[in-house]
Amino acid sequence: MLMSRIYKFSDQTKLYFVSFATVHWIDIFTRRIYKDILVDSLRYCQENKGLEVYAWCIMTNHVHLIIGTNDKPLQDIMRDLKRHTSKTLLKTIEENPTESRREWLLWMMEWAGKKNPNNEKYQLWQQNNQPVLIQDAVMFEQKLTYLHNNPVEAGFVEESWEYLYSSAKDYAGKKGLLDIIYAL
């Protein structure tokens, strides 16, 4: 029960570092079309739900965010984001004629879905979000550096700002895919 208290959005006025991953760490986000769905969903939450994005990075099987809110509770935004992206990604995978992994992806999501009674059939995201309260500027900088260095550590790019699906470009003085708020 300790974990359930640790991983909560306890104060809606604070910033949080949030990580969430696909079931079985499936590499869904290897294709641009799937990453774009996630970016569009984040943008929608910014424009319609009060999501404040301070930093973000989409990896092949997980997402890192530094977020806050000016409207709806963060747990509700995250629930809606994950629900919408699950449905949209599932439909896109089913209908994508070039998806060579379709049967395998659907099988993995169905297998995960059967293990969780909260699902109708499929499950894309692991249940938890693991929000960590950003307690000060030092912690913000540490999480920002970690988040932006993920694509470098994975060998996708040499410099963090080169990775399109991250806010590192914004922090390097260029325009990225999402509007972000600078905390520092």
Buried (B, 14 or more C-beta within 10 A) or exposed (E): EEEEEEBBBEEBEBBBBBBBBBBEEBBBBEBEEBBBBBBBBBBBBBEEBBBBBBBBBBBBBBBBBBBBBEEBEBBBBBEBBBEBBBEBBBEBBEEBEEBEBBEEBBEBBBEBBEEEEEBEEBBBBBEEBBBBBBEEEEBBEEBBEBBBBBBBEEEBBEEBBBBBBBBBBBBEEEEBBBBBBEBE
